[in-house]
Amino acid sequence: MDRNGALIHVEQKVVEAGADMRNVITSTVGHAPDAPSVVTTGCGIQVAYAMTSVHPESVTCHACREHARREYLRFADQVERLSRMAGAAFTVDQATAATTRLRDLARRFST
């Protein structure tokens, strides 16, 4: 657990965190997963789930902010590459909108 208890972190799997991912799981399996009580963070420590956020403006741990920035940029690049493949499950316009949103999130984590 975070010794000083004052920092707000991001989950290590930041792209999979938050309400959007829970909504996908809920619509797929028919019920919402329970939120964990303790999670591993982007800076590598374990903290109470309540001490994490998916909102860049709320995250105060510098190492977690940098981790989230890298992960969102990596995922944006991955979506962009996948959109150029034949038979992609989404259109180029959808991929462009998604990568724009992801890169904006990355930018917000870097400030």
Jmol script that loads the backbone (N, CA, C; Angstrom):
load data "model"
ATOM      1  N   MET A   1       0.834  -1.185   0.000  1.00  0.00           N
ATOM      2  CA  MET A   1       0.000   0.000   0.000  1.00  0.00           C
ATOM      3  C   MET A   1       0.879   1.250   0.000  1.00  0.00           C
ATOM      4  N   ASP A   2       0.344   2.332  -0.525  1.00  0.00           N
ATOM      5  CA  ASP A   2       1.048   3.608  -0.569  1.00  0.00           C
ATOM      6  C   ASP A   2       1.262   4.103   0.856  1.00  0.00           C
ATOM      7  N   ARG A   3       2.508   4.338   1.206  1.00  0.00           N
ATOM      8  CA  ARG A   3       2.821   4.693   2.601  1.00  0.00           C
ATOM      9  C   ARG A   3       2.224   6.033   3.028  1.00  0.00           C
ATOM     10  N   ASN A   4       2.288   7.036   2.133  1.00  0.00           N
ATOM     11  CA  ASN A   4       1.781   8.337   2.561  1.00  0.00           C
ATOM     12  C   ASN A   4       0.286   8.490   2.337  1.00  0.00           C
ATOM     13  N   GLY A   5      -0.302   7.636   1.514  1.00  0.00           N
ATOM     14  CA  GLY A   5      -1.743   7.630   1.336  1.00  0.00           C
ATOM     15  C   GLY A   5      -2.312   8.863   0.658  1.00  0.00           C
ATOM     16  N   ALA A   6      -1.458   9.792   0.247  1.00  0.00           N
ATOM     17  CA  ALA A   6      -1.954  11.050  -0.303  1.00  0.00           C
ATOM     18  C   ALA A   6      -2.028  11.056  -1.827  1.00  0.00           C
ATOM     19  N   LEU A   7      -1.300  10.175  -2.489  1.00  0.00           N
ATOM     20  CA  LEU A   7      -1.253  10.210  -3.943  1.00  0.00           C
ATOM     21  C   LEU A   7      -2.422   9.456  -4.569  1.00  0.00           C
ATOM     22  N   ILE A   8      -2.859   9.966  -5.699  1.00  0.00           N
ATOM     23  CA  ILE A   8      -3.861   9.278  -6.501  1.00  0.00           C
ATOM     24  C   ILE A   8      -3.123   8.681  -7.692  1.00  0.00           C
ATOM     25  N   HIS A   9      -3.365   7.412  -7.966  1.00  0.00           N
ATOM     26  CA  HIS A   9      -2.631   6.640  -8.961  1.00  0.00           C
ATOM     27  C   HIS A   9      -3.534   6.236 -10.124  1.00  0.00           C
ATOM     28  N   VAL A  10      -2.944   5.545 -11.108  1.00  0.00           N
ATOM     29  CA  VAL A  10      -3.706   4.870 -12.155  1.00  0.00           C
ATOM     30  C   VAL A  10      -3.439   3.382 -12.031  1.00  0.00           C
ATOM     31  N   GLU A  11      -4.392   2.583 -12.461  1.00  0.00           N
ATOM     32  CA  GLU A  11      -4.175   1.140 -12.483  1.00  0.00           C
ATOM     33  C   GLU A  11      -3.098   0.815 -13.511  1.00  0.00           C
ATOM     34  N   GLN A  12      -2.361  -0.261 -13.264  1.00  0.00           N
ATOM     35  CA  GLN A  12      -1.300  -0.664 -14.171  1.00  0.00           C
ATOM     36  C   GLN A  12      -1.854  -0.895 -15.580  1.00  0.00           C
ATOM     37  N   LYS A  13      -3.016  -1.516 -15.676  1.00  0.00           N
ATOM     38  CA  LYS A  13      -3.663  -1.746 -16.970  1.00  0.00           C
ATOM     39  C   LYS A  13      -4.638  -0.598 -17.219  1.00  0.00           C
ATOM     40  N   VAL A  14      -4.108   0.591 -17.355  1.00  0.00           N
ATOM     41  CA  VAL A  14      -4.894   1.815 -17.416  1.00  0.00           C
ATOM     42  C   VAL A  14      -5.880   1.830 -18.584  1.00  0.00           C
ATOM     43  N   VAL A  15      -5.517   1.244 -19.711  1.00  0.00           N
ATOM     44  CA  VAL A  15      -6.413   1.239 -20.861  1.00  0.00           C
ATOM     45  C   VAL A  15      -7.641   0.374 -20.581  1.00  0.00           C
ATOM     46  N   GLU A  16      -7.493  -0.626 -19.726  1.00  0.00           N
ATOM     47  CA  GLU A  16      -8.593  -1.526 -19.398  1.00  0.00           C
ATOM     48  C   GLU A  16      -9.377  -1.080 -18.167  1.00  0.00           C
ATOM     49  N   ALA A  17      -8.989   0.012 -17.555  1.00  0.00           N
ATOM     50  CA  ALA A  17      -9.625   0.463 -16.317  1.00  0.00           C
ATOM     51  C   ALA A  17     -10.831   1.344 -16.609  1.00  0.00           C
ATOM     52  N   GLY A  18     -11.686   1.470 -15.637  1.00  0.00           N
ATOM     53  CA  GLY A  18     -12.769   2.432 -15.711  1.00  0.00           C
ATOM     54  C   GLY A  18     -14.097   1.886 -16.199  1.00  0.00           C
ATOM     55  N   ALA A  19     -15.036   2.790 -16.280  1.00  0.00           N
ATOM     56  CA  ALA A  19     -16.420   2.441 -16.592  1.00  0.00           C
ATOM     57  C   ALA A  19     -16.593   1.895 -18.001  1.00  0.00           C
ATOM     58  N   ASP A  20     -15.827   2.408 -18.967  1.00  0.00           N
ATOM     59  CA  ASP A  20     -15.985   1.925 -20.348  1.00  0.00           C
ATOM     60  C   ASP A  20     -15.717   0.430 -20.442  1.00  0.00           C
ATOM     61  N   MET A  21     -14.652  -0.031 -19.817  1.00  0.00           N
ATOM     62  CA  MET A  21     -14.325  -1.459 -19.868  1.00  0.00           C
ATOM     63  C   MET A  21     -15.368  -2.279 -19.099  1.00  0.00           C
ATOM     64  N   ARG A  22     -15.814  -1.790 -17.949  1.00  0.00           N
ATOM     65  CA  ARG A  22     -16.857  -2.506 -17.204  1.00  0.00           C
ATOM     66  C   ARG A  22     -18.136  -2.602 -18.031  1.00  0.00           C
ATOM     67  N   ASN A  23     -18.456  -1.550 -18.792  1.00  0.00           N
ATOM     68  CA  ASN A  23     -19.651  -1.576 -19.645  1.00  0.00           C
ATOM     69  C   ASN A  23     -19.520  -2.620 -20.747  1.00  0.00           C
ATOM     70  N   VAL A  24     -18.335  -2.757 -21.327  1.00  0.00           N
ATOM     71  CA  VAL A  24     -18.114  -3.772 -22.363  1.00  0.00           C
ATOM     72  C   VAL A  24     -18.296  -5.165 -21.765  1.00  0.00           C
ATOM     73  N   ILE A  25     -17.709  -5.405 -20.606  1.00  0.00           N
ATOM     74  CA  ILE A  25     -17.837  -6.709 -19.949  1.00  0.00           C
ATOM     75  C   ILE A  25     -19.288  -6.987 -19.592  1.00  0.00           C
ATOM     76  N   THR A  26     -19.970  -5.987 -19.059  1.00  0.00           N
ATOM     77  CA  THR A  26     -21.370  -6.150 -18.674  1.00  0.00           C
ATOM     78  C   THR A  26     -22.239  -6.487 -19.880  1.00  0.00           C
ATOM     79  N   SER A  27     -22.031  -5.796 -20.993  1.00  0.00           N
ATOM     80  CA  SER A  27     -22.844  -6.076 -22.171  1.00  0.00           C
ATOM     81  C   SER A  27     -22.501  -7.427 -22.785  1.00  0.00           C
ATOM     82  N   THR A  28     -21.293  -7.914 -22.556  1.00  0.00           N
ATOM     83  CA  THR A  28     -20.874  -9.199 -23.112  1.00  0.00           C
ATOM     84  C   THR A  28     -21.374 -10.374 -22.279  1.00  0.00           C
ATOM     85  N   VAL A  29     -21.205 -10.295 -20.960  1.00  0.00           N
ATOM     86  CA  VAL A  29     -21.534 -11.443 -20.101  1.00  0.00           C
ATOM     87  C   VAL A  29     -22.834 -11.275 -19.317  1.00  0.00           C
ATOM     88  N   GLY A  30     -23.395 -10.068 -19.326  1.00  0.00           N
ATOM     89  CA  GLY A  30     -24.688  -9.880 -18.699  1.00  0.00           C
ATOM     90  C   GLY A  30     -24.669  -9.432 -17.258  1.00  0.00           C
ATOM     91  N   HIS A  31     -23.504  -9.271 -16.663  1.00  0.00           N
ATOM     92  CA  HIS A  31     -23.452  -8.703 -15.312  1.00  0.00           C
ATOM     93  C   HIS A  31     -22.136  -7.969 -15.116  1.00  0.00           C
ATOM     94  N   ALA A  32     -22.158  -7.003 -14.207  1.00  0.00           N
ATOM     95  CA  ALA A  32     -20.987  -6.159 -13.974  1.00  0.00           C
ATOM     96  C   ALA A  32     -19.989  -6.865 -13.052  1.00  0.00           C
ATOM     97  N   PRO A  33     -18.708  -6.783 -13.396  1.00  0.00           N
ATOM     98  CA  PRO A  33     -17.702  -7.367 -12.512  1.00  0.00           C
ATOM     99  C   PRO A  33     -17.542  -6.502 -11.259  1.00  0.00           C
ATOM    100  N   ASP A  34     -17.174  -7.140 -10.163  1.00  0.00           N
ATOM    101  CA  ASP A  34     -16.894  -6.397  -8.939  1.00  0.00           C
ATOM    102  C   ASP A  34     -15.572  -5.659  -9.095  1.00  0.00           C
ATOM    103  N   ALA A  35     -15.521  -4.460  -8.567  1.00  0.00           N
ATOM    104  CA  ALA A  35     -14.264  -3.722  -8.549  1.00  0.00           C
ATOM    105  C   ALA A  35     -13.360  -4.347  -7.493  1.00  0.00           C
ATOM    106  N   PRO A  36     -12.069  -4.480  -7.789  1.00  0.00           N
ATOM    107  CA  PRO A  36     -11.157  -5.054  -6.799  1.00  0.00           C
ATOM    108  C   PRO A  36     -10.965  -4.086  -5.632  1.00  0.00           C
ATOM    109  N   SER A  37     -10.591  -4.604  -4.483  1.00  0.00           N
ATOM    110  CA  SER A  37     -10.347  -3.713  -3.347  1.00  0.00           C
ATOM    111  C   SER A  37      -8.937  -3.139  -3.384  1.00  0.00           C
ATOM    112  N   VAL A  38      -7.988  -3.888  -3.958  1.00  0.00           N
ATOM    113  CA  VAL A  38      -6.598  -3.446  -4.078  1.00  0.00           C
ATOM    114  C   VAL A  38      -6.145  -3.699  -5.504  1.00  0.00           C
ATOM    115  N   VAL A  39      -5.411  -2.740  -6.085  1.00  0.00           N
ATOM    116  CA  VAL A  39      -4.909  -2.882  -7.450  1.00  0.00           C
ATOM    117  C   VAL A  39      -3.427  -2.543  -7.500  1.00  0.00           C
ATOM    118  N   THR A  40      -2.755  -3.075  -8.515  1.00  0.00           N
ATOM    119  CA  THR A  40      -1.377  -2.689  -8.787  1.00  0.00           C
ATOM    120  C   THR A  40      -1.428  -1.456  -9.677  1.00  0.00           C
ATOM    121  N   THR A  41      -0.593  -0.493  -9.378  1.00  0.00           N
ATOM    122  CA  THR A  41      -0.619   0.791 -10.069  1.00  0.00           C
ATOM    123  C   THR A  41       0.446   0.877 -11.159  1.00  0.00           C
ATOM    124  N   GLY A  42       0.368   1.935 -11.926  1.00  0.00           N
ATOM    125  CA  GLY A  42       1.350   2.187 -12.971  1.00  0.00           C
ATOM    126  C   GLY A  42       2.749   2.381 -12.441  1.00  0.00           C
ATOM    127  N   CYS A  43       2.878   2.801 -11.197  1.00  0.00           N
ATOM    128  CA  CYS A  43       4.209   2.980 -10.601  1.00  0.00           C
ATOM    129  C   CYS A  43       4.684   1.718  -9.889  1.00  0.00           C
ATOM    130  N   GLY A  44       3.859   0.658  -9.930  1.00  0.00           N
ATOM    131  CA  GLY A  44       4.287  -0.634  -9.418  1.00  0.00           C
ATOM    132  C   GLY A  44       3.932  -0.970  -7.989  1.00  0.00           C
ATOM    133  N   ILE A  45       3.227  -0.102  -7.303  1.00  0.00           N
ATOM    134  CA  ILE A  45       2.834  -0.429  -5.929  1.00  0.00           C
ATOM    135  C   ILE A  45       1.379  -0.885  -5.907  1.00  0.00           C
ATOM    136  N   GLN A  46       0.951  -1.411  -4.787  1.00  0.00           N
ATOM    137  CA  GLN A  46      -0.447  -1.787  -4.615  1.00  0.00           C
ATOM    138  C   GLN A  46      -1.114  -0.781  -3.697  1.00  0.00           C
ATOM    139  N   VAL A  47      -2.282  -0.324  -4.143  1.00  0.00           N
ATOM    140  CA  VAL A  47      -3.052   0.642  -3.353  1.00  0.00           C
ATOM    141  C   VAL A  47      -4.511   0.229  -3.377  1.00  0.00           C
ATOM    142  N   ALA A  48      -5.279   0.819  -2.482  1.00  0.00           N
ATOM    143  CA  ALA A  48      -6.723   0.604  -2.495  1.00  0.00           C
ATOM    144  C   ALA A  48      -7.277   1.140  -3.810  1.00  0.00           C
ATOM    145  N   TYR A  49      -8.221   0.408  -4.388  1.00  0.00           N
ATOM    146  CA  TYR A  49      -8.843   0.818  -5.650  1.00  0.00           C
ATOM    147  C   TYR A  49      -9.358   2.253  -5.565  1.00  0.00           C
ATOM    148  N   ALA A  50      -9.850   2.637  -4.399  1.00  0.00           N
ATOM    149  CA  ALA A  50     -10.381   3.983  -4.199  1.00  0.00           C
ATOM    150  C   ALA A  50      -9.319   5.068  -4.357  1.00  0.00           C
ATOM    151  N   MET A  51      -8.044   4.686  -4.331  1.00  0.00           N
ATOM    152  CA  MET A  51      -6.953   5.653  -4.481  1.00  0.00           C
ATOM    153  C   MET A  51      -6.464   5.725  -5.928  1.00  0.00           C
ATOM    154  N   THR A  52      -7.299   5.290  -6.870  1.00  0.00           N
ATOM    155  CA  THR A  52      -6.950   5.362  -8.292  1.00  0.00           C
ATOM    156  C   THR A  52      -7.996   6.183  -9.026  1.00  0.00           C
ATOM    157  N   SER A  53      -7.609   6.647 -10.197  1.00  0.00           N
ATOM    158  CA  SER A  53      -8.536   7.402 -11.036  1.00  0.00           C
ATOM    159  C   SER A  53      -8.177   7.177 -12.496  1.00  0.00           C
ATOM    160  N   VAL A  54      -9.161   7.300 -13.369  1.00  0.00           N
ATOM    161  CA  VAL A  54      -8.925   7.251 -14.812  1.00  0.00           C
ATOM    162  C   VAL A  54      -8.889   8.665 -15.391  1.00  0.00           C
ATOM    163  N   HIS A  55      -9.117   9.660 -14.565  1.00  0.00           N
ATOM    164  CA  HIS A  55      -9.158  11.051 -14.999  1.00  0.00           C
ATOM    165  C   HIS A  55      -7.782  11.691 -14.802  1.00  0.00           C
ATOM    166  N   PRO A  56      -7.145  12.152 -15.872  1.00  0.00           N
ATOM    167  CA  PRO A  56      -5.793  12.709 -15.758  1.00  0.00           C
ATOM    168  C   PRO A  56      -5.674  13.831 -14.725  1.00  0.00           C
ATOM    169  N   GLU A  57      -6.687  14.656 -14.633  1.00  0.00           N
ATOM    170  CA  GLU A  57      -6.630  15.786 -13.709  1.00  0.00           C
ATOM    171  C   GLU A  57      -6.624  15.361 -12.242  1.00  0.00           C
ATOM    172  N   SER A  58      -7.034  14.127 -11.958  1.00  0.00           N
ATOM    173  CA  SER A  58      -7.084  13.636 -10.578  1.00  0.00           C
ATOM    174  C   SER A  58      -5.832  12.884 -10.159  1.00  0.00           C
ATOM    175  N   VAL A  59      -5.046  12.403 -11.104  1.00  0.00           N
ATOM    176  CA  VAL A  59      -3.882  11.571 -10.792  1.00  0.00           C
ATOM    177  C   VAL A  59      -2.727  12.469 -10.350  1.00  0.00           C
ATOM    178  N   THR A  60      -2.222  12.220  -9.136  1.00  0.00           N
ATOM    179  CA  THR A  60      -1.152  13.049  -8.574  1.00  0.00           C
ATOM    180  C   THR A  60       0.196  12.347  -8.532  1.00  0.00           C
ATOM    181  N   CYS A  61       0.234  11.045  -8.753  1.00  0.00           N
ATOM    182  CA  CYS A  61       1.495  10.301  -8.776  1.00  0.00           C
ATOM    183  C   CYS A  61       2.168  10.530 -10.133  1.00  0.00           C
ATOM    184  N   HIS A  62       3.349  11.144 -10.123  1.00  0.00           N
ATOM    185  CA  HIS A  62       4.046  11.472 -11.363  1.00  0.00           C
ATOM    186  C   HIS A  62       4.384  10.219 -12.171  1.00  0.00           C
ATOM    187  N   ALA A  63       4.864   9.177 -11.506  1.00  0.00           N
ATOM    188  CA  ALA A  63       5.220   7.939 -12.210  1.00  0.00           C
ATOM    189  C   ALA A  63       3.990   7.298 -12.868  1.00  0.00           C
ATOM    190  N   CYS A  64       2.845   7.361 -12.206  1.00  0.00           N
ATOM    191  CA  CYS A  64       1.612   6.824 -12.778  1.00  0.00           C
ATOM    192  C   CYS A  64       1.148   7.658 -13.966  1.00  0.00           C
ATOM    193  N   ARG A  65       1.306   8.966 -13.882  1.00  0.00           N
ATOM    194  CA  ARG A  65       0.932   9.836 -14.999  1.00  0.00           C
ATOM    195  C   ARG A  65       1.766   9.484 -16.227  1.00  0.00           C
ATOM    196  N   GLU A  66       3.064   9.293 -16.042  1.00  0.00           N
ATOM    197  CA  GLU A  66       3.954   8.939 -17.151  1.00  0.00           C
ATOM    198  C   GLU A  66       3.594   7.558 -17.705  1.00  0.00           C
ATOM    199  N   HIS A  67       3.296   6.619 -16.826  1.00  0.00           N
ATOM    200  CA  HIS A  67       2.886   5.286 -17.251  1.00  0.00           C
ATOM    201  C   HIS A  67       1.616   5.371 -18.115  1.00  0.00           C
ATOM    202  N   ALA A  68       0.622   6.118 -17.658  1.00  0.00           N
ATOM    203  CA  ALA A  68      -0.631   6.254 -18.393  1.00  0.00           C
ATOM    204  C   ALA A  68      -0.391   6.913 -19.749  1.00  0.00           C
ATOM    205  N   ARG A  69       0.447   7.935 -19.783  1.00  0.00           N
ATOM    206  CA  ARG A  69       0.759   8.602 -21.048  1.00  0.00           C
ATOM    207  C   ARG A  69       1.344   7.615 -22.054  1.00  0.00           C
ATOM    208  N   ARG A  70       2.321   6.834 -21.611  1.00  0.00           N
ATOM    209  CA  ARG A  70       2.947   5.835 -22.499  1.00  0.00           C
ATOM    210  C   ARG A  70       1.941   4.794 -22.964  1.00  0.00           C
ATOM    211  N   GLU A  71       1.105   4.305 -22.060  1.00  0.00           N
ATOM    212  CA  GLU A  71       0.135   3.264 -22.409  1.00  0.00           C
ATOM    213  C   GLU A  71      -0.910   3.766 -23.402  1.00  0.00           C
ATOM    214  N   TYR A  72      -1.413   4.986 -23.213  1.00  0.00           N
ATOM    215  CA  TYR A  72      -2.402   5.520 -24.145  1.00  0.00           C
ATOM    216  C   TYR A  72      -1.790   5.767 -25.525  1.00  0.00           C
ATOM    217  N   LEU A  73      -0.533   6.236 -25.569  1.00  0.00           N
ATOM    218  CA  LEU A  73       0.132   6.414 -26.865  1.00  0.00           C
ATOM    219  C   LEU A  73       0.375   5.071 -27.546  1.00  0.00           C
ATOM    220  N   ARG A  74       0.782   4.074 -26.779  1.00  0.00           N
ATOM    221  CA  ARG A  74       1.020   2.735 -27.330  1.00  0.00           C
ATOM    222  C   ARG A  74      -0.282   2.161 -27.889  1.00  0.00           C
ATOM    223  N   PHE A  75      -1.378   2.307 -27.157  1.00  0.00           N
ATOM    224  CA  PHE A  75      -2.657   1.779 -27.612  1.00  0.00           C
ATOM    225  C   PHE A  75      -3.150   2.537 -28.855  1.00  0.00           C
ATOM    226  N   ALA A  76      -2.948   3.854 -28.892  1.00  0.00           N
ATOM    227  CA  ALA A  76      -3.338   4.638 -30.069  1.00  0.00           C
ATOM    228  C   ALA A  76      -2.582   4.146 -31.304  1.00  0.00           C
ATOM    229  N   ASP A  77      -1.287   3.895 -31.153  1.00  0.00           N
ATOM    230  CA  ASP A  77      -0.490   3.373 -32.271  1.00  0.00           C
ATOM    231  C   ASP A  77      -1.003   2.008 -32.721  1.00  0.00           C
ATOM    232  N   GLN A  78      -1.369   1.180 -31.752  1.00  0.00           N
ATOM    233  CA  GLN A  78      -1.877  -0.151 -32.066  1.00  0.00           C
ATOM    234  C   GLN A  78      -3.210  -0.064 -32.834  1.00  0.00           C
ATOM    235  N   VAL A  79      -4.115   0.786 -32.396  1.00  0.00           N
ATOM    236  CA  VAL A  79      -5.393   0.961 -33.078  1.00  0.00           C
ATOM    237  C   VAL A  79      -5.156   1.475 -34.498  1.00  0.00           C
ATOM    238  N   GLU A  80      -4.237   2.408 -34.635  1.00  0.00           N
ATOM    239  CA  GLU A  80      -3.926   2.956 -35.951  1.00  0.00           C
ATOM    240  C   GLU A  80      -3.396   1.875 -36.898  1.00  0.00           C
ATOM    241  N   ARG A  81      -2.494   1.034 -36.400  1.00  0.00           N
ATOM    242  CA  ARG A  81      -1.955  -0.063 -37.223  1.00  0.00           C
ATOM    243  C   ARG A  81      -3.055  -1.051 -37.600  1.00  0.00           C
ATOM    244  N   LEU A  82      -3.889  -1.410 -36.635  1.00  0.00           N
ATOM    245  CA  LEU A  82      -4.960  -2.374 -36.903  1.00  0.00           C
ATOM    246  C   LEU A  82      -5.967  -1.843 -37.918  1.00  0.00           C
ATOM    247  N   SER A  83      -6.212  -0.550 -37.907  1.00  0.00           N
ATOM    248  CA  SER A  83      -7.201   0.021 -38.822  1.00  0.00           C
ATOM    249  C   SER A  83      -6.759  -0.068 -40.273  1.00  0.00           C
ATOM    250  N   ARG A  84      -5.463  -0.200 -40.504  1.00  0.00           N
ATOM    251  CA  ARG A  84      -4.949  -0.287 -41.873  1.00  0.00           C
ATOM    252  C   ARG A  84      -4.933  -1.715 -42.405  1.00  0.00           C
ATOM    253  N   MET A  85      -5.248  -2.678 -41.555  1.00  0.00           N
ATOM    254  CA  MET A  85      -5.242  -4.073 -41.979  1.00  0.00           C
ATOM    255  C   MET A  85      -6.541  -4.408 -42.715  1.00  0.00           C
ATOM    256  N   ALA A  86      -6.420  -5.280 -43.694  1.00  0.00           N
ATOM    257  CA  ALA A  86      -7.607  -5.736 -44.412  1.00  0.00           C
ATOM    258  C   ALA A  86      -8.531  -6.465 -43.443  1.00  0.00           C
ATOM    259  N   GLY A  87      -9.815  -6.207 -43.541  1.00  0.00           N
ATOM    260  CA  GLY A  87     -10.794  -6.879 -42.693  1.00  0.00           C
ATOM    261  C   GLY A  87     -10.878  -6.324 -41.289  1.00  0.00           C
ATOM    262  N   ALA A  88     -10.379  -5.115 -41.072  1.00  0.00           N
ATOM    263  CA  ALA A  88     -10.440  -4.507 -39.741  1.00  0.00           C
ATOM    264  C   ALA A  88     -11.893  -4.404 -39.287  1.00  0.00           C
ATOM    265  N   ALA A  89     -12.109  -4.562 -37.992  1.00  0.00           N
ATOM    266  CA  ALA A  89     -13.464  -4.556 -37.433  1.00  0.00           C
ATOM    267  C   ALA A  89     -14.026  -3.144 -37.285  1.00  0.00           C
ATOM    268  N   PHE A  90     -13.250  -2.141 -37.644  1.00  0.00           N
ATOM    269  CA  PHE A  90     -13.709  -0.760 -37.540  1.00  0.00           C
ATOM    270  C   PHE A  90     -13.182   0.027 -38.731  1.00  0.00           C
ATOM    271  N   THR A  91     -13.848   1.110 -39.035  1.00  0.00           N
ATOM    272  CA  THR A  91     -13.486   1.918 -40.195  1.00  0.00           C
ATOM    273  C   THR A  91     -12.297   2.814 -39.873  1.00  0.00           C
ATOM    274  N   VAL A  92     -11.698   3.359 -40.904  1.00  0.00           N
ATOM    275  CA  VAL A  92     -10.589   4.298 -40.720  1.00  0.00           C
ATOM    276  C   VAL A  92     -11.074   5.524 -39.950  1.00  0.00           C
ATOM    277  N   ASP A  93     -12.291   5.984 -40.249  1.00  0.00           N
ATOM    278  CA  ASP A  93     -12.844   7.138 -39.526  1.00  0.00           C
ATOM    279  C   ASP A  93     -13.021   6.836 -38.042  1.00  0.00           C
ATOM    280  N   GLN A  94     -13.498   5.638 -37.715  1.00  0.00           N
ATOM    281  CA  GLN A  94     -13.639   5.250 -36.309  1.00  0.00           C
ATOM    282  C   GLN A  94     -12.268   5.170 -35.642  1.00  0.00           C
ATOM    283  N   ALA A  95     -11.307   4.615 -36.343  1.00  0.00           N
ATOM    284  CA  ALA A  95      -9.948   4.508 -35.790  1.00  0.00           C
ATOM    285  C   ALA A  95      -9.346   5.894 -35.581  1.00  0.00           C
ATOM    286  N   THR A  96      -9.581   6.788 -36.528  1.00  0.00           N
ATOM    287  CA  THR A  96      -9.057   8.151 -36.393  1.00  0.00           C
ATOM    288  C   THR A  96      -9.655   8.844 -35.173  1.00  0.00           C
ATOM    289  N   ALA A  97     -10.948   8.689 -34.984  1.00  0.00           N
ATOM    290  CA  ALA A  97     -11.607   9.288 -33.816  1.00  0.00           C
ATOM    291  C   ALA A  97     -11.058   8.694 -32.522  1.00  0.00           C
ATOM    292  N   ALA A  98     -10.873   7.372 -32.506  1.00  0.00           N
ATOM    293  CA  ALA A  98     -10.352   6.710 -31.303  1.00  0.00           C
ATOM    294  C   ALA A  98      -8.922   7.136 -31.015  1.00  0.00           C
ATOM    295  N   THR A  99      -8.077   7.177 -32.033  1.00  0.00           N
ATOM    296  CA  THR A  99      -6.677   7.550 -31.790  1.00  0.00           C
ATOM    297  C   THR A  99      -6.560   9.013 -31.383  1.00  0.00           C
ATOM    298  N   THR A 100      -7.420   9.858 -31.930  1.00  0.00           N
ATOM    299  CA  THR A 100      -7.416  11.263 -31.502  1.00  0.00           C
ATOM    300  C   THR A 100      -7.758  11.370 -30.024  1.00  0.00           C
ATOM    301  N   ARG A 101      -8.784  10.629 -29.606  1.00  0.00           N
ATOM    302  CA  ARG A 101      -9.195  10.653 -28.187  1.00  0.00           C
ATOM    303  C   ARG A 101      -8.096  10.086 -27.288  1.00  0.00           C
ATOM    304  N   LEU A 102      -7.479   8.983 -27.720  1.00  0.00           N
ATOM    305  CA  LEU A 102      -6.420   8.358 -26.923  1.00  0.00           C
ATOM    306  C   LEU A 102      -5.194   9.259 -26.810  1.00  0.00           C
ATOM    307  N   ARG A 103      -4.818   9.898 -27.900  1.00  0.00           N
ATOM    308  CA  ARG A 103      -3.652  10.798 -27.862  1.00  0.00           C
ATOM    309  C   ARG A 103      -3.948  12.051 -27.033  1.00  0.00           C
ATOM    310  N   ASP A 104      -5.198  12.488 -27.047  1.00  0.00           N
ATOM    311  CA  ASP A 104      -5.580  13.607 -26.190  1.00  0.00           C
ATOM    312  C   ASP A 104      -5.468  13.213 -24.721  1.00  0.00           C
ATOM    313  N   LEU A 105      -5.920  11.996 -24.391  1.00  0.00           N
ATOM    314  CA  LEU A 105      -5.760  11.512 -23.011  1.00  0.00           C
ATOM    315  C   LEU A 105      -4.290  11.470 -22.632  1.00  0.00           C
ATOM    316  N   ALA A 106      -3.456  10.956 -23.521  1.00  0.00           N
ATOM    317  CA  ALA A 106      -2.011  10.891 -23.253  1.00  0.00           C
ATOM    318  C   ALA A 106      -1.454  12.295 -22.999  1.00  0.00           C
ATOM    319  N   ARG A 107      -1.870  13.250 -23.816  1.00  0.00           N
ATOM    320  CA  ARG A 107      -1.415  14.627 -23.639  1.00  0.00           C
ATOM    321  C   ARG A 107      -1.859  15.184 -22.284  1.00  0.00           C
ATOM    322  N   ARG A 108      -3.090  14.886 -21.884  1.00  0.00           N
ATOM    323  CA  ARG A 108      -3.587  15.373 -20.593  1.00  0.00           C
ATOM    324  C   ARG A 108      -2.822  14.743 -19.421  1.00  0.00           C
ATOM    325  N   PHE A 109      -2.348  13.513 -19.586  1.00  0.00           N
ATOM    326  CA  PHE A 109      -1.549  12.897 -18.523  1.00  0.00           C
ATOM    327  C   PHE A 109      -0.142  13.496 -18.464  1.00  0.00           C
ATOM    328  N   SER A 110       0.330  14.090 -19.550  1.00  0.00           N
ATOM    329  CA  SER A 110       1.700  14.616 -19.554  1.00  0.00           C
ATOM    330  C   SER A 110       1.800  16.020 -18.977  1.00  0.00           C
ATOM    331  N   THR A 111       0.669  16.678 -18.746  1.00  0.00           N
ATOM    332  CA  THR A 111       0.729  18.051 -18.236  1.00  0.00           C
ATOM    333  C   THR A 111       0.595  18.106 -16.738  1.00  0.00           C
TER     334      THR A 111
END
end "model"
wireframe off; spacefill off
backbone 0.3
color backbone group
